[in-house]
Each structure stands twice: as structure tokens, then as C-alpha cells.
């Protein structure tokens, strides 16, 4: 009882102390305790890793230091007169563990029933920075390095000393690439991995609906070569998949490759289905995959208890086969495979009555508890909430995983959802725009979002979801969005993109709507005044020029970001050029906003044998600015006819 009370008090203090954080770290840490001392790093930093710290974590430590101009020297013991970075595991009695003990730091964080628990402490020895990161395991230390990385963004000299007690509220955090559209390129996927590592995400499930080797040809191995046209619409080769997995291991992002056998998984007349799935898993394992998923979504919800039982039996047997193949005693650690992820036919329980939903999920309650079973809530587009979690978990008998269709735009492909979370809820057609974020989620082990077809732009929402899933209670909607902008585009582009974001969306910016209303009112009064509107248009146009320069950046992520935003950006730029010309030159409205290839992009619809390619036109500022331009076009055409 006393131990539980102590943990409760620690959690309460965490929420109180975290509110006044010294370092602007995201996801927001649970506790930062500030010391009076200040410290600077020596140019060479001595890195000491206990034996339980893996090579990937050591490599990450070296990268973090090198990115901030510091030389990392990996040695076996601390060095006097230099900065030391000690990495270790709680209870190991190693160098980092002993250092925390000598400092008499509170270890109750390791008693909490949370995830990736760790302590990061930076102290000063004669003004020289000393850092120790102690985690529950090497992966938790890896998360601690993400905090150190952001601390070093403030510089390497005269830093405030601090101790951070931190952990994740949700175990698995990240992305499910499960939208209908063009799958991400290998370059975008790898760039997302790096971004996810920086912001403490650890899960990427690949189930691209329009990847034929996920669905239509689910039993076939990936090809060794593809055409340029196939590359353009997201096909992947074996070498690309191998490269993706290599980067996933380097960033500690679990790349879960999912198969979509559809109704074959519940077909009693196909007794070889598990053999076929295991053969495909074997081929993917050879490419580096170490976790698998099975999707049977969007193929119809079974009502026959025998079919439900067959699905559950097949799922259990598949997990058993995986364990027998790769997880037996004595297996090489790097070859082992983590537990299955499963997306069932009934992932939105509101599709059927409670009685039928209960029957369905109780049929899955017989499967191994370690299998991650997904829901989207009552509806396909539900926001994660405790009511849905409590209801379904009571039927299933254990915690759930949540496939969150946010900020997915496969139902609104011409729109971008790049604003703060609550604004995106308002903008998305299918999300209840009154939805809010729960301060505490219970019974949830995984929270992964289904993003937009534009992977780089999806980082904005992903940043805030990472922030929320790490620390539910500390999530601040607007602060998180403001922090996301420089995190995604960098400080050089942040101001310009923050200006543009409300205009790249479909529903314009409220400030623009206000200025348009004022201008139109002045026209009706007979004294047109376009000064405020014209000033705003110039500012938006200038911001477009700044973001256009990302196309020529030396950083690949900038170029990838520009490629995603290009149709919306160029169309918005053209709209401002046309509007400015109207006010300043009374120029003719000549731009074709509907079929200009600069404003268009490709997308894929359907799954399996029903995939089709479409060309669509981006729709930025479509609610107010575009109607204004069309009005001017009509007026201009009328004047021309009158003069003919």
C-alpha cells in the first residue's frame, strides 16, 4: 500500500514539476528538476556504456554529440577533467547505475507501471558538464538521448544543470501506413524513422493499401526490379525493403510489415493459408523485418461463430509458428521476432450491435495476450477515448491497440491537415469536430496514426501525437503545434511555414476571411479599401517564396517536404499573384487553377485487384480566397462581353 501511494505521489509531482520545464523538450518530459549549477561540454566527450547498452544506442550517442560539434570517445571508464556521458541500466551495478546511486537520486520512476522509463542527469564538476542516462533497458536510454539532443540544441556551453525523470504513458507510439493512396517512397520512410527517433517514437506498421505485395500478391516475394512508373506510385524492391529495415534498426523504430490475406485467413477450404503466410514472412525476415502484422480489415464482418473461431485459431497458430521458427531458446537475439499485430474485420465496434461486437471480441479473447489487437473505436474516425477502450477491452480481456485515422486524407485527398490537432478535427470531414483529447488513457498499449499521403507534411500531426502519447496529461494543443513547425521544417523556414499553414489548408485563415469581408463591405459602401487585404496577400506570397527555396536545400528532408507540399504551395502562390495583380494592375484573370499540372498530384484508390490511379488538383484556401478569384473572373468576363 505504501509503495502504491509513493508511486501516486511521484506521478502527481511529475505533473506539477513538468509544468515549469527548464528545457523546451518534446515530447514534454514528466519531471524536470533544476539545479543551481551551470556547465559546459569539453570539445571531446568521453562515452562510457555498460555492457547491457547495445551498439545502436552507443552509435546514437556518438551521433548526437557529433551533430553538436562534439567529438565522442568511447572508453571503459570516466575521465577526469573532461565531459563524461555515462549510459547504463537500472540495477546493473555498472558505472551509470553506481553514479546515480552516488548522487542519491530518486529511483521511484522505475517502480511506475510505465514504459521507456529513465533518468537523465546533467551536473557540473568544476564547470564541466557530466551526464548520466540510466534506463530500464537500452531502449529507454536511447529515448533519454533524444532529450539530451534537444538540450544540446541550446548550445554546448553555460547550460543549466538538470535531472529529468521520464517515461512514456503508452508503450508503442508511431505510424500505421494504412491509408488508401500512393505508398511512401523508401526515402520518405527512412526520413520518418529519423524524425521518430528524435521524438521518442518506436513503432511503424507498414500496411500500405495500394502496395500489391501487401494485398493482391500477398503470398509473393517483393520484386528485385521495378520500372520508373512503378517507383513513382510507391512500389518497393527487395533492396529498398532491406534498406528500410536497416535504417529502422539504426533508429530503434520497429518496422512491422503487415500482410493482408483478407478472407483467405477465414477460409476453411484453404488449409494452406498459414503455410503461405509463413513463407512470405520468411522472405521478409531475410530482408530484415523482425515484427509482423496481419490485416483482415475491409473485407466484411463475419457473423458465423465458426468463422470467428477459425480466425482466432489461425491467429493463435500463426503466433505459435513464429515463436517456434524464430523465438526458441538459444535463438540469436537479432533474429528473434516480436509479437504479432492484428487488425480484425470488426475494428469499429459501432458497426454492429453490442451483442454482436461482444461475441466477436470474445472469440479473439482465446488468442495469446501478447498479440496486439487493433480497434479504431466506435467509428472508423474516432479519436482515442476511454469509453471505447473500456468497452472493447472488457470483451477482449486485455489491453488494446488503437489505429487512429488521423490526419489521414484518403477521404479528402485534395486537402491538407497541417494545423493544430483541434483545428484538424474541425477541418476533417469524418472526424467529430467537437472531439477532445483525454488527459489520461487507460487500457491502451499502442497508439499509431494513419497519416496523409504526404508523409513529410504528416510529421506535423505526428509530432503532436508523439507528444501526447508520451505524456497524456501535459499535452497542450497549440503549444505542441507551434513546437512542431520548427521541428519539421527547421528554424530557417519556420516563420514562413507558420504563416502559410492556415492558407495551405482548404478552409483559409480566419484572418484572411476577416480581411476579405471588410474589403467586400467597403466595395458595397462605394469606397473600396483593399489595403489590409493586399498587405496580407503580399505576406503570404513572400512566405511562398521562402518555402519554395526548400527545393534547393542541401538537406534531403527539406527537398522531400517541398515535394509533398508543392501542388498546394504553387497553387497558393499563383492565387496570391492573381489577386495582387487584380488590385495593383487590374490585370486579367488568366491562370487556369483547375488543370495546371503544377497544381496536380497522383493518388491511388482501392486495394488488391481494384487499385486505380487518379490525378487530382490541390485545393488550398478554397473556402474564401478561391471564390473571390472566381467572382473576379466572372466580373471580368462580363465586362469583356459588354465591351465586345
BATORPA-740451 format. One record per residue (C-alpha): x, z, y; residue number from 1; residue in three letters. Coordinates in steps of 0.02 Angstrom, whole numbers, m for minus. Example, Ala and Ser with C-alpha at 12.3 -4.5 7.8 and 13.67 -1.06 7.14 Angstrom:
! residues 2
X  Z  Y  pos  code
615  390  m225  1  ALA
684  357  m53  2  SER
This chain:
! residues 644
X  Z  Y  pos  code
0  0  0  1  UNK
140  45  121  2  UNK
231  m118  80  3  UNK
74  m220  118  4  UNK
48  m126  282  5  UNK
229  m160  329  6  UNK
207  m347  298  7  UNK
46  m349  401  8  UNK
135  m262  545  9  UNK
280  m384  533  10  UNK
161  m532  542  11  UNK
72  m455  692  12  UNK
237  m425  782  13  UNK
287  m603  741  14  UNK
137  m673  831  15  UNK
168  m560  981  16  UNK
355  m593  996  17  UNK
337  m779  960  18  UNK
227  m797  1113  19  UNK
378  m770  1228  20  UNK
506  m877  1137  21  UNK
679  m891  1212  22  UNK
719  m1063  1140  23  UNK
596  m1206  1150  24  UNK
599  m1243  963  25  UNK
469  m1343  867  26  UNK
384  m1304  755  27  UNK
361  m1143  852  28  UNK
455  m1003  762  29  UNK
360  m849  711  30  UNK
482  m725  787  31  UNK
625  m739  912  32  UNK
714  m578  959  33  UNK
827  m599  1111  34  UNK
992  m509  1129  35  UNK
1081  m470  1293  36  UNK
1241  m563  1248  37  UNK
1286  m744  1281  38  UNK
1405  m851  1181  39  UNK
1491  m1020  1173  40  UNK
1544  m1125  1025  41  UNK
1726  m1167  995  42  UNK
1760  m1353  975  43  UNK
1791  m1326  791  44  UNK
1660  m1231  692  45  UNK
1703  m1152  525  46  UNK
1562  m1180  398  47  UNK
1553  m1058  253  48  UNK
1423  m1095  120  49  UNK
1382  m982  m25  50  UNK
1381  m1059  m199  51  UNK
1191  m1073  m201  52  UNK
1192  m1186  m46  53  UNK
1184  m1366  m104  54  UNK
1286  m1512  m40  55  UNK
1139  m1587  54  56  UNK
1120  m1429  158  57  UNK
1307  m1423  195  58  UNK
1303  m1605  246  59  UNK
1156  m1568  362  60  UNK
1254  m1426  442  61  UNK
1401  m1542  473  62  UNK
1285  m1674  546  63  UNK
1201  m1551  665  64  UNK
1369  m1493  730  65  UNK
1442  m1668  744  66  UNK
1289  m1731  839  67  UNK
1328  m1600  971  68  UNK
1513  m1640  985  69  UNK
1574  m1501  871  70  UNK
1695  m1526  727  71  UNK
1641  m1445  564  72  UNK
1771  m1374  445  73  UNK
1702  m1318  277  74  UNK
1804  m1172  211  75  UNK
1785  m1023  97  76  UNK
1788  m881  222  77  UNK
1757  m838  404  78  UNK
1897  m871  528  79  UNK
1940  m751  669  80  UNK
1942  m820  846  81  UNK
1828  m968  804  82  UNK
1643  m1001  787  83  UNK
1580  m974  609  84  UNK
1421  m1041  530  85  UNK
1378  m940  375  86  UNK
1247  m1009  255  87  UNK
1176  m909  112  88  UNK
1031  m846  7  89  UNK
946  m678  21  90  UNK
1003  m553  m109  91  UNK
1154  m655  m164  92  UNK
1283  m530  m102  93  UNK
1376  m680  m36  94  UNK
1460  m696  134  95  UNK
1299  m734  231  96  UNK
1200  m602  138  97  UNK
1334  m472  172  98  UNK
1340  m522  356  99  UNK
1152  m493  376  100  UNK
1172  m325  289  101  UNK
1314  m275  406  102  UNK
1205  m320  555  103  UNK
1067  m211  482  104  UNK
937  m347  514  105  UNK
758  m329  455  106  UNK
729  m425  293  107  UNK
542  m400  279  108  UNK
517  m585  313  109  UNK
570  m612  132  110  UNK
430  m498  72  111  UNK
294  m603  154  112  UNK
195  m723  44  113  UNK
252  m873  145  114  UNK
367  m1023  122  115  UNK
542  m1078  175  116  UNK
575  m900  235  117  UNK
738  m875  328  118  UNK
834  m779  461  119  UNK
943  m865  590  120  UNK
1051  m753  697  121  UNK
1172  m804  834  122  UNK
1285  m667  901  123  UNK
1437  m657  1011  124  UNK
1612  m599  965  125  UNK
1716  m593  1124  126  UNK
1604  m731  1194  127  UNK
1624  m842  1040  128  UNK
1463  m894  951  129  UNK
1439  m834  773  130  UNK
1290  m899  673  131  UNK
1220  m844  506  132  UNK
1072  m925  419  133  UNK
1003  m831  269  134  UNK
861  m912  172  135  UNK
756  m875  20  136  UNK
842  m1029  m53  137  UNK
947  m1176  4  138  UNK
793  m1274  63  139  UNK
747  m1131  179  140  UNK
923  m1133  251  141  UNK
900  m1320  279  142  UNK
747  m1277  385  143  UNK
849  m1150  482  144  UNK
973  m1285  527  145  UNK
830  m1379  612  146  UNK
810  m1230  729  147  UNK
997  m1224  761  148  UNK
995  m1410  800  149  UNK
866  m1385  937  150  UNK
957  m1233  1005  151  UNK
1113  m1339  1023  152  UNK
1013  m1468  1120  153  UNK
1028  m1342  1263  154  UNK
1217  m1361  1257  155  UNK
1357  m1276  1164  156  UNK
1415  m1155  1299  157  UNK
1342  m998  1377  158  UNK
1195  m989  1257  159  UNK
1085  m836  1241  160  UNK
1106  m743  1078  161  UNK
951  m729  972  162  UNK
886  m683  800  163  UNK
746  m790  727  164  UNK
636  m732  583  165  UNK
540  m882  522  166  UNK
436  m959  383  167  UNK
302  m1090  353  168  UNK
119  m1045  335  169  UNK
91  m1197  221  170  UNK
207  m1244  79  171  UNK
203  m1435  84  172  UNK
196  m1521  254  173  UNK
206  m1704  300  174  UNK
131  m1877  270  175  UNK
22  m1969  145  176  UNK
47  m2155  171  177  UNK
m125  m2194  105  178  UNK
m209  m2298  239  179  UNK
m279  m2475  219  180  UNK
m157  m2588  311  181  UNK
20  m2655  309  182  UNK
133  m2528  221  183  UNK
280  m2461  318  184  UNK
444  m2554  308  185  UNK
590  m2467  223  186  UNK
669  m2446  395  187  UNK
517  m2355  466  188  UNK
501  m2244  312  189  UNK
683  m2191  320  190  UNK
670  m2158  506  191  UNK
517  m2050  473  192  UNK
619  m1949  347  193  UNK
749  m1908  479  194  UNK
614  m1858  603  195  UNK
529  m1750  472  196  UNK
691  m1659  430  197  UNK
716  m1616  613  198  UNK
542  m1538  623  199  UNK
540  m1449  454  200  UNK
426  m1564  355  201  UNK
460  m1585  171  202  UNK
329  m1700  94  203  UNK
300  m1888  98  204  UNK
174  m1956  m27  205  UNK
178  m2144  m47  206  UNK
12  m2221  m96  207  UNK
3  m2375  15  208  UNK
m165  m2454  m24  209  UNK
m102  m2631  7  210  UNK
55  m2614  m99  211  UNK
9  m2714  m255  212  UNK
134  m2616  m360  213  UNK
40  m2457  m317  214  UNK
m130  m2526  m366  215  UNK
m159  m2703  m431  216  UNK
5  m2714  m528  217  UNK
21  m2527  m553  218  UNK
97  m2547  m726  219  UNK
230  m2672  m672  220  UNK
402  m2628  m603  221  UNK
441  m2670  m423  222  UNK
518  m2843  m398  223  UNK
703  m2871  m371  224  UNK
672  m3001  m234  225  UNK
533  m3039  m110  226  UNK
500  m3177  16  227  UNK
512  m3153  203  228  UNK
323  m3165  216  229  UNK
305  m3028  85  230  UNK
430  m2920  178  231  UNK
329  m2942  338  232  UNK
174  m2868  256  233  UNK
260  m2720  178  234  UNK
319  m2773  5  235  UNK
466  m2673  m62  236  UNK
602  m2720  m185  237  UNK
685  m2606  m311  238  UNK
839  m2593  m199  239  UNK
731  m2546  m49  240  UNK
644  m2413  m152  241  UNK
811  m2348  m214  242  UNK
875  m2339  m35  243  UNK
717  m2249  23  244  UNK
738  m2118  m112  245  UNK
922  m2092  m70  246  UNK
876  m2052  111  247  UNK
732  m1940  54  248  UNK
856  m1834  m45  249  UNK
975  m1826  104  250  UNK
835  m1762  216  251  UNK
753  m1649  86  252  UNK
588  m1740  107  253  UNK
504  m1750  m63  254  UNK
459  m1933  m86  255  UNK
309  m1931  m202  256  UNK
274  m2103  m274  257  UNK
91  m2118  m323  258  UNK
11  m2237  m447  259  UNK
m168  m2300  m433  260  UNK
m233  m2345  m606  261  UNK
m412  m2325  m544  262  UNK
m546  m2325  m676  263  UNK
m418  m2355  m813  264  UNK
m375  m2170  m801  265  UNK
m550  m2126  m859  266  UNK
m574  m2265  m986  267  UNK
m587  m2200  m1164  268  UNK
m564  m2379  m1226  269  UNK
m388  m2386  m1152  270  UNK
m291  m2256  m1255  271  UNK
m126  m2330  m1196  272  UNK
m154  m2290  m1012  273  UNK
m38  m2139  m1013  274  UNK
97  m2240  m1101  275  UNK
85  m2371  m964  276  UNK
91  m2240  m826  277  UNK
242  m2154  m904  278  UNK
330  m2322  m919  279  UNK
304  m2352  m733  280  UNK
360  m2175  m693  281  UNK
516  m2206  m796  282  UNK
557  m2360  m693  283  UNK
526  m2264  m531  284  UNK
633  m2118  m591  285  UNK
777  m2240  m613  286  UNK
753  m2287  m429  287  UNK
770  m2105  m377  288  UNK
591  m2041  m375  289  UNK
579  m1857  m426  290  UNK
394  m1823  m398  291  UNK
239  m1922  m442  292  UNK
58  m1936  m393  293  UNK
m97  m2010  m475  294  UNK
m238  m2083  m369  295  UNK
m411  m2121  m436  296  UNK
m494  m2123  m265  297  UNK
m615  m2255  m201  298  UNK
m670  m2316  m373  299  UNK
m835  m2221  m389  300  UNK
m875  m2039  m430  301  UNK
m911  m2006  m615  302  UNK
m1070  m1914  m663  303  UNK
m1041  m1911  m851  304  UNK
m964  m1745  m907  305  UNK
m869  m1838  m1043  306  UNK
m784  m1948  m914  307  UNK
m741  m1795  m808  308  UNK
m666  m1711  m960  309  UNK
m565  m1866  m1004  310  UNK
m491  m1870  m829  311  UNK
m444  m1687  m840  312  UNK
m371  m1707  m1014  313  UNK
m270  m1859  m961  314  UNK
m205  m1768  m809  315  UNK
m150  m1618  m913  316  UNK
m71  m1729  m1044  317  UNK
21  m1829  m910  318  UNK
95  m1670  m836  319  UNK
147  m1615  m1011  320  UNK
231  m1782  m1043  321  UNK
326  m1771  m878  322  UNK
386  m1596  m921  323  UNK
436  m1650  m1095  324  UNK
530  m1802  m1029  325  UNK
622  m1728  m880  326  UNK
598  m1540  m869  327  UNK
653  m1471  m1038  328  UNK
777  m1328  m1047  329  UNK
952  m1391  m1011  330  UNK
895  m1539  m907  331  UNK
1011  m1592  m766  332  UNK
940  m1515  m607  333  UNK
948  m1679  m509  334  UNK
846  m1767  m645  335  UNK
703  m1642  m652  336  UNK
531  m1693  m587  337  UNK
416  m1584  m483  338  UNK
232  m1558  m522  339  UNK
102  m1695  m507  340  UNK
m7  m1732  m356  341  UNK
m183  m1791  m397  342  UNK
m315  m1872  m287  343  UNK
m480  m1868  m385  344  UNK
m632  m1980  m371  345  UNK
m728  m1845  m279  346  UNK
m612  m1798  m137  347  UNK
m751  m1773  m8  348  UNK
m866  m1647  m89  349  UNK
m1010  m1683  32  350  UNK
m1042  m1849  m55  351  UNK
m1140  m1760  m190  352  UNK
m1243  m1602  m209  353  UNK
m1155  m1435  m225  354  UNK
m1210  m1428  m407  355  UNK
m1127  m1594  m449  356  UNK
m973  m1552  m346  357  UNK
m955  m1387  m436  358  UNK
m969  m1473  m605  359  UNK
m837  m1600  m553  360  UNK
m708  m1475  m491  361  UNK
m738  m1354  m633  362  UNK
m692  m1495  m751  363  UNK
m523  m1502  m664  364  UNK
m501  m1313  m675  365  UNK
m435  m1336  m852  366  UNK
m282  m1432  m791  367  UNK
m114  m1344  m760  368  UNK
m125  m1244  m599  369  UNK
40  m1315  m536  370  UNK
m41  m1486  m514  371  UNK
m83  m1517  m331  372  UNK
m265  m1573  m318  373  UNK
m322  m1652  m154  374  UNK
m478  m1649  m50  375  UNK
m523  m1719  122  376  UNK
m653  m1583  149  377  UNK
m840  m1607  154  378  UNK
m817  m1780  229  379  UNK
m683  m1914  223  380  UNK
m627  m1874  401  381  UNK
m649  m1685  402  382  UNK
m524  m1576  495  383  UNK
m447  m1442  381  384  UNK
m556  m1287  383  385  UNK
m579  m1127  286  386  UNK
m760  m1158  236  387  UNK
m719  m1314  136  388  UNK
m563  m1234  63  389  UNK
m657  m1079  6  390  UNK
m799  m1180  m70  391  UNK
m694  m1302  m171  392  UNK
m559  m1177  m222  393  UNK
m695  m1063  m293  394  UNK
m746  m1205  m408  395  UNK
m569  m1260  m450  396  UNK
m500  m1085  m471  397  UNK
m342  m1102  m366  398  UNK
m268  m1164  m201  399  UNK
m295  m1342  m141  400  UNK
m201  m1483  m57  401  UNK
m276  m1573  93  402  UNK
m266  m1760  127  403  UNK
m305  m1764  312  404  UNK
m363  m1933  376  405  UNK
m281  m1911  546  406  UNK
m228  m2003  652  407  UNK
m271  m2143  531  408  UNK
m335  m2300  619  409  UNK
m380  m2411  472  410  UNK
m563  m2400  528  411  UNK
m513  m2426  711  412  UNK
m362  m2541  689  413  UNK
m359  m2606  869  414  UNK
m348  m2428  939  415  UNK
m202  m2307  953  416  UNK
m220  m2119  937  417  UNK
m68  m2055  1030  418  UNK
m141  m1917  1138  419  UNK
m152  m1731  1106  420  UNK
m245  m1676  949  421  UNK
m412  m1636  1030  422  UNK
m411  m1797  1133  423  UNK
m378  m1894  973  424  UNK
m527  m1806  892  425  UNK
m631  m1865  1039  426  UNK
m566  m2044  1026  427  UNK
m577  m2071  838  428  UNK
m741  m2146  783  429  UNK
m760  m2047  622  430  UNK
m692  m1875  667  431  UNK
m812  m1746  734  432  UNK
m755  m1740  915  433  UNK
m803  m1556  927  434  UNK
m683  m1509  787  435  UNK
m557  m1373  822  436  UNK
m404  m1307  734  437  UNK
m420  m1148  631  438  UNK
m299  m1010  683  439  UNK
m270  m964  501  440  UNK
m297  m1072  347  441  UNK
m318  m988  178  442  UNK
m302  m1062  4  443  UNK
m205  m1216  60  444  UNK
m36  m1261  m15  445  UNK
m17  m1437  56  446  UNK
m65  m1518  220  447  UNK
m17  m1701  238  448  UNK
m87  m1827  361  449  UNK
m138  m2006  332  450  UNK
m63  m2092  486  451  UNK
m90  m2252  583  452  UNK
m20  m2418  526  453  UNK
103  m2392  668  454  UNK
222  m2267  588  455  UNK
331  m2236  740  456  UNK
181  m2202  852  457  UNK
110  m2087  718  458  UNK
258  m1972  748  459  UNK
166  m1902  900  460  UNK
22  m1834  795  461  UNK
141  m1792  653  462  UNK
245  m1682  769  463  UNK
95  m1576  814  464  UNK
32  m1565  635  465  UNK
205  m1506  583  466  UNK
196  m1377  723  467  UNK
25  m1319  664  468  UNK
61  m1315  477  469  UNK
219  m1213  505  470  UNK
139  m1084  620  471  UNK
m52  m1092  622  472  UNK
m82  m954  747  473  UNK
45  m1011  878  474  UNK
m18  m1190  889  475  UNK
m55  m1243  1068  476  UNK
m137  m1413  1078  477  UNK
m73  m1478  1245  478  UNK
98  m1393  1242  479  UNK
130  m1467  1072  480  UNK
84  m1642  1132  481  UNK
194  m1626  1285  482  UNK
339  m1574  1174  483  UNK
303  m1719  1055  484  UNK
336  m1854  1185  485  UNK
523  m1822  1214  486  UNK
541  m1777  1030  487  UNK
479  m1951  982  488  UNK
544  m2066  1120  489  UNK
688  m1963  1191  490  UNK
712  m1890  1364  491  UNK
755  m2057  1445  492  UNK
586  m2132  1402  493  UNK
478  m1976  1400  494  UNK
414  m1982  1580  495  UNK
366  m2166  1567  496  UNK
280  m2147  1400  497  UNK
184  m1993  1454  498  UNK
118  m2098  1598  499  UNK
70  m2241  1482  500  UNK
m3  m2147  1335  501  UNK
m177  m2123  1412  502  UNK
m183  m2309  1455  503  UNK
m123  m2374  1287  504  UNK
m273  m2291  1208  505  UNK
m442  m2378  1206  506  UNK
m532  m2259  1322  507  UNK
m418  m2270  1476  508  UNK
m361  m2123  1576  509  UNK
m487  m2013  1666  510  UNK
m384  m2028  1824  511  UNK
m397  m2217  1818  512  UNK
m585  m2209  1790  513  UNK
m599  m2096  1942  514  UNK
m500  m2218  2049  515  UNK
m600  m2367  1987  516  UNK
m762  m2277  2027  517  UNK
m701  m2236  2202  518  UNK
m646  m2416  2231  519  UNK
m812  m2487  2170  520  UNK
m906  m2363  2279  521  UNK
m804  m2418  2430  522  UNK
m849  m2601  2394  523  UNK
m1033  m2556  2390  524  UNK
m1014  m2468  2558  525  UNK
m943  m2628  2630  526  UNK
m771  m2554  2665  527  UNK
m663  m2593  2512  528  UNK
m520  m2469  2487  529  UNK
m404  m2508  2341  530  UNK
m253  m2405  2398  531  UNK
m264  m2266  2267  532  UNK
m309  m2384  2126  533  UNK
m171  m2506  2173  534  UNK
m42  m2366  2178  535  UNK
m94  m2311  2003  536  UNK
m83  m2489  1937  537  UNK
93  m2508  2006  538  UNK
147  m2345  1924  539  UNK
77  m2400  1756  540  UNK
160  m2570  1774  541  UNK
328  m2490  1814  542  UNK
313  m2375  1664  543  UNK
282  m2527  1554  544  UNK
450  m2598  1609  545  UNK
539  m2439  1558  546  UNK
462  m2438  1383  547  UNK
496  m2625  1363  548  UNK
681  m2586  1379  549  UNK
671  m2490  1214  550  UNK
676  m2660  1128  551  UNK
860  m2673  1175  552  UNK
910  m2493  1137  553  UNK
1063  m2453  1032  554  UNK
955  m2335  929  555  UNK
857  m2408  785  556  UNK
714  m2284  806  557  UNK
687  m2346  986  558  UNK
678  m2526  926  559  UNK
558  m2480  787  560  UNK
450  m2385  911  561  UNK
444  m2535  1028  562  UNK
396  m2649  884  563  UNK
247  m2537  846  564  UNK
185  m2521  1025  565  UNK
224  m2699  1078  566  UNK
50  m2782  1069  567  UNK
m32  m2639  1164  568  UNK
111  m2624  1289  569  UNK
121  m2809  1331  570  UNK
m66  m2824  1349  571  UNK
m73  m2672  1462  572  UNK
68  m2742  1565  573  UNK
m24  m2908  1583  574  UNK
m183  m2816  1633  575  UNK
m91  m2725  1772  576  UNK
m7  m2886  1830  577  UNK
m176  m2972  1840  578  UNK
m259  m2827  1931  579  UNK
m116  m2808  2055  580  UNK
m120  m2995  2089  581  UNK
m305  m2985  2125  582  UNK
m279  m2851  2257  583  UNK
m119  m2915  2334  584  UNK
m126  m3103  2317  585  UNK
m308  m3136  2275  586  UNK
m233  m3235  2132  587  UNK
m337  m3322  2000  588  UNK
m377  m3232  1837  589  UNK
m285  m3342  1713  590  UNK
m222  m3229  1572  591  UNK
m303  m3253  1401  592  UNK
m324  m3075  1342  593  UNK
m414  m3122  1180  594  UNK
m298  m3241  1088  595  UNK
m125  m3221  1164  596  UNK
m8  m3196  1015  597  UNK
93  m3068  1114  598  UNK
m58  m2953  1107  599  UNK
m93  m2978  922  600  UNK
m36  m2898  760  601  UNK
m66  m2918  574  602  UNK
m155  m2797  461  603  UNK
m209  m2793  280  604  UNK
m379  m2744  214  605  UNK
m435  m2698  39  606  UNK
m345  m2638  m116  607  UNK
m298  m2705  m287  608  UNK
m365  m2881  m310  609  UNK
m457  m2880  m144  610  UNK
m315  m2874  m17  611  UNK
m338  m2989  133  612  UNK
m233  m3024  289  613  UNK
m308  m3016  463  614  UNK
m242  m3048  638  615  UNK
m313  m2930  769  616  UNK
m293  m2906  956  617  UNK
m238  m2740  1031  618  UNK
m363  m2650  1143  619  UNK
m279  m2540  1273  620  UNK
m380  m2474  1421  621  UNK
m532  m2562  1354  622  UNK
m662  m2443  1422  623  UNK
m639  m2463  1610  624  UNK
m492  m2574  1659  625  UNK
m536  m2720  1546  626  UNK
m720  m2725  1602  627  UNK
m658  m2726  1783  628  UNK
m547  m2876  1748  629  UNK
m690  m2965  1660  630  UNK
m803  m2931  1809  631  UNK
m674  m3009  1924  632  UNK
m660  m3157  1806  633  UNK
m848  m3185  1812  634  UNK
m848  m3172  2002  635  UNK
m701  m3290  2015  636  UNK
m787  m3417  1902  637  UNK
m947  m3405  2005  638  UNK
m853  m3436  2167  639  UNK
m767  m3588  2091  640  UNK
m935  m3661  2037  641  UNK
m1008  m3633  2210  642  UNK
m861  m3724  2290  643  UNK
m869  m3874  2174  644  UNK
